Amino acid sequence: MRATPLERAENRWYRLVDNPSPLIKQAPTLTAAVIAALLTWTVPQLPFTHLGVALIGLAVVLAATVQAAILSARHVYDGWAVLLVPMIDIVGLGLFRAGTGGAASVFGSLVLLPVVWIAAAPGIRWVFVVGGLTSFALLMPYLADPPRSSAEWLRGVVGPLVFAALAAVINELSRQQRVRVEQAEELVAARTKALSENVAMIVQLRDKERQYRELLDSFESLWSSITAQAVVATDCSGTITAWNPGAVRLLGMSAEEARDGVRIDRFFSAAVLSMLAAEGTEPAHTADEMPTGFAELSPGIKALFAQADAGVPVDGDVEVTTAGGTTVPARVTVSPHKDGAGAQQGYLFVLTDETRAVEVARMKDEFVGMISHELRTPLSAIIGFLDLLQNDPGQPLTEDQQEFVGIIERNAQRLLNLVGDLLFTAQVESGRFPLDREEADVAHLVRSAVQSAGPHAQREGIELVAEVPDGALPVVVDPGRVGQAIDNLLSNAIKFTARGGTVTARVRPVDGAVEFSIADTGVGIPEDEQGMLFTRFFRASTATRNAVPGVGLGLTITRAIVLAHGGTMDVTSQEGVGTEFRFVIPTAPRTEALSVIRTD
């Protein structure tokens, strides 16, 4: 079998020829000189004309060979010391030629061997070195026996010129060969590097492929394990492309059936889709950009898609329709579905079954309403009989008995107020929150609330300030409920403000509405807890840490009153600096319809 280049490179003899030592290069010259000496000795027609000169020439060649052997033993393969060997050879061969016939010697061509060696060295200067040395070698016989004709002189001049021209050709060919070798080595190095990079890339690709398969397996396992929520993916036209086991359980349709060209709007009733369309925004697609089938979608689904595309959080409670036609209360979240490059692929729907939560909330509200109603009757009787005890002229109470009855009456009244708050929140949750609207002066409401809270603030050592316009601010509201909201906020502000602090109540007209503000210099509320302030029974950590009494219903009730009037409410607070609650109520009612207000 033929050896490969790599196998040849590893072969010891091939390495000797591929990068020969000075001794190997000298071998042809030494061999030729020995053969020439033997031929001259044995062939009568090739006599020694000057035996001594010829032997000196052979000795010089042998000396050059010894130098080549020394350099080879020392692994010196390049440089002046190496090129000195063929230079010595030219001198030795010139002496040998002078001793074997001079200008007529047949061994003049032996000079070509060291000439080739020198000419192959890098650099044009070696061509001139060859010309000088060969001129010396070829003209050497003329020193002892000058030529008798101009033709013989011409032979001694033309020869070195021919050798110099030959050296120039060899030098150029060697240069070109060296360039090709360098280019080949660079190409080999580049290809080797590329091969190494390709191998490394293949290893990385295999590793990435393994990681991708692991992620894919993990995703498929996770996708199959999500049964509590329905996760549905659609394309840009609303056609379902993915359907998890939770969707099978909630909506009653298999994954194969759902992916068979079913659109997402199938699972929303006409009433729900109309509501979504009324609350939504215009689609972001133009007529040219609309995907196939997008125009056939209901306006409600288009509105959901438009909100998701606009970056508006789409998260709300609606009723979804199952494949069997029944409706299920669910929380729906819609978000854009994009690939790794950020290109829009469709939309992702996450549906959470709220049946149990709705039922629990209903039972909780019924329970609170029932218990509150059942407590209200005996508490009213207790307070009534306590009043009889205090005012019975036939059996007057002693001073101690009056004090005890007063304590009982105050606590009974507190319980009655708490029961009233519970009943109020139950009404809010059930959507049966009545408003008795009339035109009222809200500036007077704020002044009255500040005046009522004045004794409490004075006992606590707190300055209570009212900043209201001098004139009246007539607004169509339920004055009792709005007064209750202001009272709640003032009471909270006083409770959470240390002695020496200030509580300020403000009201001012704003664009078609009035803004109420209650600001204090109290303990403040942590930023991460401000989003839960209006949740029933929630109390901030600053309240519990400072042992401020309360059950966490005041702000819930206040917000419900504000929202029932079609207003808005917000808060700004900083720990150790203070808190400001603001709510805005329109000057005239926007609608008489009442929405169910969720506070949990």
C-alpha positions as CSV (number, residue, x, y, z in Angstrom):
1,M,0.0,0.0,0.0
2,R,1.3,3.5,-0.9
3,A,2.5,5.5,2.1
4,T,0.6,8.7,3.0
5,P,2.5,12.0,3.1
6,L,2.2,11.9,6.9
7,E,3.8,8.4,7.0
8,R,6.5,9.6,4.6
9,A,7.2,12.5,6.8
10,E,7.6,10.2,9.8
11,N,10.0,8.0,7.8
12,R,13.6,8.6,8.9
13,W,15.1,8.4,5.4
14,Y,12.4,10.7,4.0
15,R,13.3,13.2,6.7
16,L,17.0,13.0,5.7
17,V,16.2,13.9,2.1
18,D,13.5,16.4,2.9
19,N,15.8,18.5,5.1
20,P,19.4,17.2,4.2
21,S,22.3,17.9,6.4
22,P,25.5,19.5,5.1
23,L,27.1,16.1,4.8
24,I,24.3,14.8,2.7
25,K,24.6,17.8,0.4
26,Q,28.4,17.3,0.2
27,A,28.0,13.6,-0.7
28,P,27.5,14.2,-4.5
29,T,30.5,16.5,-4.8
30,L,32.7,14.0,-2.8
31,T,31.5,11.1,-4.9
32,A,32.1,12.9,-8.2
33,A,35.6,13.9,-7.1
34,V,36.5,10.3,-6.1
35,I,35.1,8.9,-9.4
36,A,37.0,11.5,-11.4
37,A,40.3,10.7,-9.6
38,L,39.7,6.9,-10.2
39,L,39.0,7.5,-13.9
40,T,42.1,9.7,-14.3
41,W,44.2,7.0,-12.6
42,T,42.9,4.1,-14.7
43,V,42.2,5.7,-18.1
44,P,45.4,6.4,-20.0
45,Q,43.7,9.1,-22.1
46,L,43.0,11.1,-18.9
47,P,46.5,11.6,-17.5
48,F,47.5,13.7,-14.5
49,T,49.2,16.8,-16.0
50,H,50.1,18.1,-12.5
51,L,49.7,15.3,-10.0
52,G,50.5,17.4,-7.0
53,V,48.0,20.1,-7.9
54,A,45.3,17.4,-8.5
55,L,46.0,15.7,-5.1
56,I,45.8,19.1,-3.4
57,G,42.5,19.7,-5.0
58,L,41.2,16.3,-3.8
59,A,42.5,17.1,-0.3
60,V,40.6,20.4,-0.3
61,V,37.4,18.6,-1.3
62,L,38.1,16.1,1.6
63,A,38.6,19.0,4.0
64,A,35.3,20.5,2.9
65,T,33.7,17.0,3.5
66,V,35.2,16.9,7.0
67,Q,33.8,20.4,7.8
68,A,30.3,19.2,6.4
69,A,30.5,16.2,8.7
70,I,31.3,18.4,11.8
71,L,28.5,20.8,11.0
72,S,26.1,17.9,10.5
73,A,27.1,16.4,13.9
74,R,26.4,19.8,15.5
75,H,23.0,20.1,13.6
76,V,24.1,23.3,11.9
77,Y,22.1,23.2,8.7
78,D,22.1,26.9,7.6
79,G,24.4,30.0,7.6
80,W,27.8,31.1,6.4
81,A,29.5,28.1,7.9
82,V,27.5,25.7,5.8
83,L,27.8,27.7,2.6
84,L,31.6,27.8,3.1
85,V,31.6,24.0,2.3
86,P,30.6,24.4,-1.4
87,M,32.9,27.4,-1.7
88,I,35.8,25.3,-0.6
89,D,34.6,22.6,-3.1
90,I,34.8,25.0,-6.0
91,V,38.4,25.8,-5.1
92,G,39.3,22.2,-4.7
93,L,37.6,21.2,-7.9
94,G,39.4,24.0,-9.7
95,L,42.8,22.7,-8.5
96,F,41.8,19.2,-9.5
97,R,40.8,20.5,-13.0
98,A,44.2,22.3,-13.2
99,G,46.0,19.1,-12.4
100,T,44.1,16.9,-14.9
101,G,44.5,18.8,-18.1
102,G,43.8,22.4,-17.2
103,A,41.5,24.2,-19.6
104,A,41.2,21.0,-21.6
105,S,40.2,18.9,-18.6
106,V,36.9,17.0,-18.9
107,F,36.1,17.5,-15.2
108,G,35.4,21.2,-15.4
109,S,31.7,20.5,-15.2
110,L,32.1,19.1,-11.7
111,V,32.0,22.7,-10.5
112,L,28.2,22.6,-11.2
113,L,27.6,20.6,-8.1
114,P,28.8,23.2,-5.5
115,V,27.5,25.9,-7.8
116,V,23.9,24.6,-7.5
117,W,24.3,24.3,-3.7
118,I,25.4,27.9,-3.4
119,A,22.9,29.3,-6.0
120,A,20.0,27.7,-4.1
121,A,20.8,29.8,-1.0
122,P,18.4,32.8,-0.4
123,G,19.7,36.1,-1.8
124,I,20.9,37.4,-5.1
125,R,24.4,38.0,-3.7
126,W,25.1,34.3,-4.0
127,V,24.9,34.7,-7.8
128,F,27.9,37.1,-7.7
129,V,29.7,34.8,-5.3
130,V,29.3,31.9,-7.8
131,G,30.5,34.1,-10.6
132,G,33.7,35.1,-8.7
133,L,34.5,31.6,-7.4
134,T,33.9,29.9,-10.8
135,S,36.0,32.6,-12.5
136,F,38.9,31.8,-10.1
137,A,38.5,28.0,-10.5
138,L,38.3,28.1,-14.3
139,L,41.1,30.6,-14.7
140,M,43.4,28.9,-12.3
141,P,45.2,26.7,-15.0
142,Y,46.0,29.9,-16.8
143,L,48.2,31.0,-13.9
144,A,50.7,28.1,-14.7
145,D,50.1,27.8,-18.4
146,P,48.9,31.1,-20.0
147,P,46.7,30.5,-23.1
148,R,48.2,31.0,-26.5
149,S,45.1,32.3,-28.3
150,S,42.3,34.6,-27.6
151,A,39.8,31.7,-28.1
152,E,41.3,30.0,-25.0
153,W,41.0,33.2,-23.0
154,L,37.4,33.6,-24.2
155,R,36.7,30.0,-22.9
156,G,37.9,31.1,-19.5
157,V,35.6,34.1,-19.4
158,V,32.5,32.6,-21.0
159,G,32.5,29.6,-18.6
160,P,32.1,31.7,-15.4
161,L,29.4,33.8,-17.1
162,V,27.5,30.6,-18.0
163,F,27.8,29.4,-14.4
164,A,26.7,32.8,-13.1
165,A,23.6,32.8,-15.4
166,L,22.8,29.2,-14.3
167,A,23.2,30.3,-10.7
168,A,20.8,33.2,-11.3
169,V,18.2,30.9,-12.7
170,I,18.6,28.4,-9.9
171,N,18.5,31.3,-7.3
172,E,15.3,32.6,-8.8
173,L,13.7,29.1,-8.9
174,S,14.8,28.5,-5.4
175,R,13.3,31.8,-4.3
176,Q,10.0,31.0,-6.0
177,Q,10.0,27.6,-4.5
178,R,10.6,29.1,-1.0
179,V,7.7,31.5,-1.5
180,R,5.5,28.6,-2.6
181,V,6.6,26.6,0.4
182,E,5.9,29.5,2.7
183,Q,2.5,30.0,1.1
184,A,1.9,26.3,1.4
185,E,2.9,26.3,5.0
186,E,0.7,29.3,5.7
187,L,-2.1,27.6,3.9
188,V,-1.5,24.4,5.8
189,A,-1.4,26.3,9.1
190,A,-4.6,28.2,8.2
191,R,-6.3,24.9,7.2
192,T,-5.1,23.3,10.3
193,K,-6.4,26.1,12.4
194,A,-9.7,26.0,10.5
195,L,-9.8,22.3,11.0
196,S,-9.2,22.7,14.7
197,E,-11.8,25.4,14.9
198,N,-14.2,23.2,12.9
199,V,-13.5,20.3,15.3
200,A,-14.1,22.6,18.3
201,M,-17.3,24.0,16.6
202,I,-18.5,20.4,16.1
203,V,-17.8,19.6,19.7
204,Q,-19.7,22.8,20.7
205,L,-22.6,22.0,18.4
206,R,-22.8,18.5,19.8
207,D,-22.8,20.0,23.3
208,K,-25.4,22.5,22.3
209,E,-27.5,19.8,20.7
210,R,-27.3,17.8,23.9
211,Q,-28.3,20.8,25.9
212,Y,-31.1,21.6,23.5
213,R,-32.4,18.1,23.7
214,E,-32.3,18.3,27.5
215,L,-34.1,21.6,27.5
216,L,-36.6,20.3,25.0
217,D,-37.2,17.2,27.2
218,S,-37.6,19.4,30.2
219,F,-40.0,21.8,28.4
220,E,-42.1,18.9,27.2
221,S,-42.2,17.4,30.7
222,L,-43.1,20.8,32.1
223,W,-45.7,21.4,29.4
224,S,-47.3,18.1,30.1
225,S,-47.2,18.7,33.9
226,I,-49.2,22.0,33.7
227,T,-52.7,20.9,34.5
228,A,-53.9,23.6,36.9
229,Q,-53.8,26.3,34.1
230,A,-54.7,26.2,30.5
231,V,-51.9,27.4,28.3
232,V,-52.8,28.1,24.7
233,A,-50.6,29.4,22.0
234,T,-52.0,30.9,18.8
235,D,-50.5,32.3,15.6
236,C,-51.0,36.0,14.6
237,S,-54.4,35.2,13.2
238,G,-55.7,33.6,16.4
239,T,-55.5,30.0,15.2
240,I,-54.4,27.6,18.0
241,T,-51.0,26.2,17.6
242,A,-50.3,24.7,21.0
243,W,-52.7,23.2,23.6
244,N,-51.5,21.9,27.0
245,P,-53.1,19.3,29.2
246,G,-54.5,22.0,31.4
247,A,-56.4,23.3,28.4
248,V,-57.8,19.8,27.7
249,R,-59.0,19.7,31.3
250,L,-60.5,23.2,31.5
251,L,-62.0,23.6,28.0
252,G,-62.9,20.0,27.3
253,M,-61.2,19.6,23.9
254,S,-58.3,17.3,22.9
255,A,-55.0,18.8,21.7
256,E,-55.5,17.2,18.2
257,E,-58.9,18.7,17.8
258,A,-57.8,22.2,19.1
259,R,-54.9,22.3,16.6
260,D,-57.1,21.4,13.7
261,G,-57.8,25.0,12.6
262,V,-59.7,26.1,15.7
263,R,-59.6,29.8,16.6
264,I,-59.3,31.1,20.1
265,D,-62.4,33.2,20.0
266,R,-64.5,30.0,20.0
267,F,-64.0,29.8,23.7
268,F,-65.4,33.3,24.5
269,S,-69.1,34.1,24.5
270,A,-70.6,36.9,22.4
271,A,-71.2,39.0,25.5
272,V,-67.6,38.6,26.7
273,L,-66.2,39.4,23.3
274,S,-68.4,42.5,23.1
275,M,-67.2,43.6,26.5
276,L,-63.5,43.1,25.5
277,A,-64.1,45.0,22.2
278,A,-65.6,47.9,24.2
279,E,-62.7,48.1,26.6
280,G,-59.9,47.4,24.0
281,T,-57.8,49.4,21.7
282,E,-57.5,49.6,17.9
283,P,-55.4,46.8,16.3
284,A,-51.9,47.8,15.4
285,H,-52.0,45.9,12.0
286,T,-52.7,47.8,8.8
287,A,-54.7,46.2,6.0
288,D,-51.4,45.2,4.2
289,E,-49.9,43.8,7.4
290,M,-52.8,41.8,8.5
291,P,-52.0,38.0,8.7
292,T,-54.3,35.6,6.8
293,G,-57.5,35.0,8.8
294,F,-57.0,38.1,11.1
295,A,-59.9,40.0,9.6
296,E,-62.3,37.1,10.5
297,L,-61.5,37.4,14.2
298,S,-64.0,38.9,16.5
299,P,-63.4,42.6,17.6
300,G,-62.9,41.5,21.2
301,I,-60.0,39.2,20.4
302,K,-58.5,41.8,18.1
303,A,-58.7,44.2,21.0
304,L,-56.8,41.8,23.3
305,F,-54.1,41.3,20.6
306,A,-53.8,45.1,20.2
307,Q,-53.3,45.6,23.9
308,A,-50.7,42.9,24.0
309,D,-48.9,44.3,21.0
310,A,-49.0,47.8,22.7
311,G,-47.3,46.4,25.8
312,V,-50.4,47.0,27.9
313,P,-50.8,44.2,30.5
314,V,-53.8,42.0,29.6
315,D,-54.9,40.4,32.8
316,G,-58.6,40.1,33.8
317,D,-61.5,38.0,34.9
318,V,-63.9,36.8,32.3
319,E,-66.0,33.8,31.6
320,V,-64.7,31.3,29.1
321,T,-66.9,28.8,27.2
322,T,-65.9,25.2,27.1
323,A,-66.3,22.8,24.1
324,G,-69.4,21.5,25.7
325,G,-71.0,24.9,25.9
326,T,-70.8,25.5,29.7
327,T,-69.2,28.7,31.0
328,V,-66.4,28.8,33.6
329,P,-65.1,31.9,35.4
330,A,-61.4,32.3,34.6
331,R,-58.6,34.7,34.9
332,V,-57.1,35.4,31.4
333,T,-53.6,36.6,30.7
334,V,-52.5,37.5,27.1
335,S,-48.9,38.2,26.1
336,P,-47.1,38.3,22.7
337,H,-45.3,35.1,21.6
338,K,-42.0,35.8,20.0
339,D,-39.1,33.6,18.8
340,G,-35.5,33.9,19.8
341,A,-34.8,36.7,17.2
342,G,-37.7,38.8,18.5
343,A,-40.0,38.1,15.6
344,Q,-43.8,38.0,16.3
345,Q,-45.0,34.4,16.2
346,G,-48.4,34.9,17.8
347,Y,-49.9,35.1,21.3
348,L,-50.0,33.2,24.5
349,F,-53.1,32.8,26.5
350,V,-53.0,31.6,30.1
351,L,-56.4,30.7,31.6
352,T,-56.8,30.0,35.3
353,D,-60.0,28.4,36.6
354,E,-61.5,30.7,39.1
355,T,-64.6,28.6,39.9
356,R,-63.4,27.6,43.4
357,A,-62.1,31.1,44.2
358,V,-65.4,32.7,43.1
359,E,-67.4,30.2,45.2
360,V,-65.1,30.7,48.2
361,A,-65.5,34.5,47.9
362,R,-69.2,34.2,47.6
363,M,-69.4,31.9,50.7
364,K,-67.1,34.2,52.6
365,D,-69.2,37.3,51.8
366,E,-72.4,35.4,52.7
367,F,-70.8,34.3,56.0
368,V,-69.5,37.8,56.8
369,G,-72.9,39.3,56.0
370,M,-74.8,36.6,58.0
371,I,-72.5,36.8,61.1
372,S,-72.5,40.6,60.9
373,H,-76.3,40.7,60.8
374,E,-76.7,38.2,63.6
375,L,-74.2,40.2,65.7
376,R,-75.9,43.5,65.0
377,T,-79.2,42.5,66.7
378,P,-77.9,41.4,70.1
379,L,-75.4,44.3,70.1
380,S,-78.2,46.8,69.5
381,A,-80.2,45.2,72.4
382,I,-77.2,45.3,74.7
383,I,-76.6,49.0,74.0
384,G,-80.4,49.7,74.5
385,F,-80.5,48.0,77.8
386,L,-77.3,49.7,78.9
387,D,-79.0,53.0,78.1
388,L,-82.0,52.0,80.3
389,L,-79.6,51.1,83.1
390,Q,-77.9,54.4,83.0
391,N,-81.2,56.4,82.9
392,D,-83.5,54.4,85.2
393,P,-84.6,57.0,87.8
394,G,-86.1,54.3,90.1
395,Q,-82.8,52.6,90.5
396,P,-79.9,55.0,90.0
397,L,-76.4,53.6,89.5
398,T,-73.5,54.3,91.8
399,E,-70.5,56.1,90.4
400,D,-68.6,52.9,90.0
401,Q,-71.5,51.2,88.3
402,Q,-71.8,54.2,85.9
403,E,-68.1,53.8,85.1
404,F,-68.5,50.0,84.4
405,V,-71.6,50.5,82.3
406,G,-69.8,53.2,80.3
407,I,-66.9,50.8,79.6
408,I,-69.4,48.2,78.5
409,E,-71.2,50.7,76.3
410,R,-68.1,52.0,74.6
411,N,-66.9,48.4,73.7
412,A,-70.3,47.4,72.6
413,Q,-70.4,50.5,70.4
414,R,-67.0,49.6,69.0
415,L,-68.3,46.1,68.2
416,L,-71.3,47.6,66.5
417,N,-69.1,49.9,64.4
418,L,-67.0,46.9,63.4
419,V,-70.1,44.9,62.5
420,G,-71.2,47.9,60.4
421,D,-67.9,47.9,58.5
422,L,-68.1,44.2,57.9
423,L,-71.6,44.6,56.5
424,F,-70.4,47.4,54.3
425,T,-67.6,45.4,52.8
426,A,-70.0,42.5,52.2
427,Q,-72.3,44.9,50.3
428,V,-69.3,46.1,48.3
429,E,-68.3,42.6,47.4
430,S,-71.8,41.5,46.4
431,G,-72.3,44.6,44.2
432,R,-75.2,45.8,46.4
433,F,-73.6,49.1,47.5
434,P,-76.3,51.8,47.6
435,L,-75.5,55.5,47.1
436,D,-77.8,58.3,48.2
437,R,-76.6,61.1,45.9
438,E,-77.4,64.8,46.4
439,E,-75.7,68.1,45.8
440,A,-73.4,68.8,48.8
441,D,-70.7,71.3,49.7
442,V,-67.6,69.1,49.9
443,A,-65.6,72.0,51.5
444,H,-68.1,71.9,54.4
445,L,-67.7,68.1,54.6
446,V,-63.9,68.5,55.1
447,R,-64.4,71.3,57.7
448,S,-66.9,69.2,59.6
449,A,-64.6,66.1,59.5
450,V,-61.7,68.2,60.8
451,Q,-63.8,69.7,63.5
452,S,-65.0,66.2,64.6
453,A,-61.5,64.9,64.7
454,G,-60.2,67.9,66.5
455,P,-60.6,66.5,70.1
456,H,-58.9,63.3,69.1
457,A,-55.9,65.2,67.6
458,Q,-55.7,67.5,70.6
459,R,-55.5,64.5,73.0
460,E,-52.7,63.0,70.9
461,G,-50.8,66.4,70.7
462,I,-51.2,66.6,66.9
463,E,-51.8,69.8,64.9
464,L,-54.8,69.4,62.6
465,V,-55.0,71.8,59.7
466,A,-57.9,72.3,57.2
467,E,-56.9,73.9,53.8
468,V,-60.2,74.5,52.0
469,P,-61.5,77.2,49.7
470,D,-63.5,80.0,51.3
471,G,-66.5,79.5,49.0
472,A,-68.7,76.4,48.6
473,L,-67.7,73.5,46.3
474,P,-71.1,71.9,45.3
475,V,-70.7,68.3,44.1
476,V,-73.3,65.6,43.5
477,V,-72.2,62.9,45.9
478,D,-73.5,60.8,48.8
479,P,-72.4,63.2,51.6
480,G,-72.7,60.5,54.3
481,R,-70.3,58.1,52.5
482,V,-67.8,60.8,51.4
483,G,-67.8,62.1,55.0
484,Q,-67.1,58.6,56.1
485,A,-64.2,58.3,53.7
486,I,-62.7,61.6,55.0
487,D,-63.2,60.5,58.6
488,N,-61.4,57.2,58.0
489,L,-58.4,58.9,56.4
490,L,-58.2,61.5,59.2
491,S,-58.5,58.9,61.9
492,N,-55.7,56.8,60.3
493,A,-53.5,59.9,59.9
494,I,-53.9,60.8,63.5
495,K,-53.2,57.2,64.7
496,F,-50.0,57.0,62.7
497,T,-48.6,60.4,63.6
498,A,-46.4,60.9,66.6
499,R,-47.0,63.7,69.2
500,G,-46.0,67.1,67.8
501,G,-46.8,66.1,64.2
502,T,-49.2,67.6,61.7
503,V,-52.2,66.3,59.8
504,T,-53.5,68.4,56.9
505,A,-56.8,68.0,55.1
506,R,-57.2,69.7,51.7
507,V,-59.9,69.9,49.0
508,R,-59.6,71.8,45.7
509,P,-61.3,71.8,42.4
510,V,-59.6,70.1,39.4
511,D,-60.6,69.7,35.8
512,G,-64.3,68.6,36.2
513,A,-63.7,67.0,39.6
514,V,-62.6,67.8,43.2
515,E,-59.5,66.4,44.8
516,F,-59.3,65.5,48.5
517,S,-56.0,65.1,50.2
518,I,-55.1,63.9,53.7
519,A,-51.4,64.3,54.5
520,D,-49.5,63.5,57.7
521,T,-46.0,63.6,59.1
522,G,-46.3,60.1,60.6
523,V,-44.3,56.8,60.4
524,G,-44.9,56.2,56.7
525,I,-45.5,53.0,54.8
526,P,-42.8,50.7,53.3
527,E,-42.8,51.0,49.5
528,D,-43.1,47.3,48.9
529,E,-46.3,47.2,51.0
530,Q,-48.1,50.2,49.4
531,G,-49.7,48.1,46.7
532,M,-51.6,46.0,49.3
533,L,-52.9,48.9,51.4
534,F,-56.5,48.6,50.0
535,T,-56.7,44.8,50.6
536,R,-59.2,43.8,53.3
537,F,-57.6,43.1,56.7
538,F,-54.2,44.1,55.5
539,R,-52.1,46.1,57.9
540,A,-48.7,47.6,57.1
541,S,-45.6,46.5,59.1
542,T,-45.3,50.0,60.5
543,A,-48.7,49.6,62.1
544,T,-48.0,46.3,63.7
545,R,-44.5,47.4,64.7
546,N,-45.9,50.5,66.5
547,A,-48.9,48.6,68.0
548,V,-51.4,50.9,66.3
549,P,-54.9,49.4,66.8
550,G,-57.1,48.5,63.9
551,V,-58.5,45.6,61.8
552,G,-57.5,46.8,58.3
553,L,-60.9,47.7,56.9
554,G,-60.8,51.5,56.8
555,L,-58.9,51.9,53.6
556,T,-60.8,49.2,51.9
557,I,-64.1,50.9,52.7
558,T,-62.7,54.3,51.7
559,R,-61.6,53.1,48.3
560,A,-64.9,51.4,47.7
561,I,-66.7,54.7,48.4
562,V,-64.4,56.6,46.0
563,L,-64.8,54.0,43.2
564,A,-68.5,53.9,43.7
565,H,-68.6,57.6,43.0
566,G,-66.6,57.0,39.8
567,G,-63.4,58.4,41.3
568,T,-59.8,57.3,41.7
569,M,-57.5,57.0,44.7
570,D,-53.8,56.8,45.2
571,V,-51.1,57.1,47.9
572,T,-47.6,58.4,48.3
573,S,-45.6,57.6,51.4
574,Q,-42.0,57.4,52.7
575,E,-41.0,55.8,55.9
576,G,-40.1,58.3,58.6
577,V,-41.4,61.2,56.5
578,G,-45.1,60.8,56.2
579,T,-48.0,59.7,54.0
580,E,-50.5,61.4,51.8
581,F,-53.8,59.8,50.5
582,R,-55.5,61.5,47.6
583,F,-58.9,60.7,45.9
584,V,-60.6,62.5,43.1
585,I,-64.4,62.5,42.6
586,P,-66.2,63.9,39.5
587,T,-68.4,66.9,40.2
588,A,-71.3,65.0,38.5
589,P,-72.0,61.3,38.4
590,R,-70.6,59.6,35.3
591,T,-73.0,56.7,35.4
592,E,-75.6,55.2,37.7
593,A,-74.5,51.7,37.0
594,L,-72.4,50.1,39.7
595,S,-69.5,47.7,39.0
596,V,-68.5,45.0,41.4
597,I,-65.4,46.2,43.1
598,R,-62.8,43.4,43.8
599,T,-60.6,44.1,46.8
600,D,-59.1,40.7,47.4
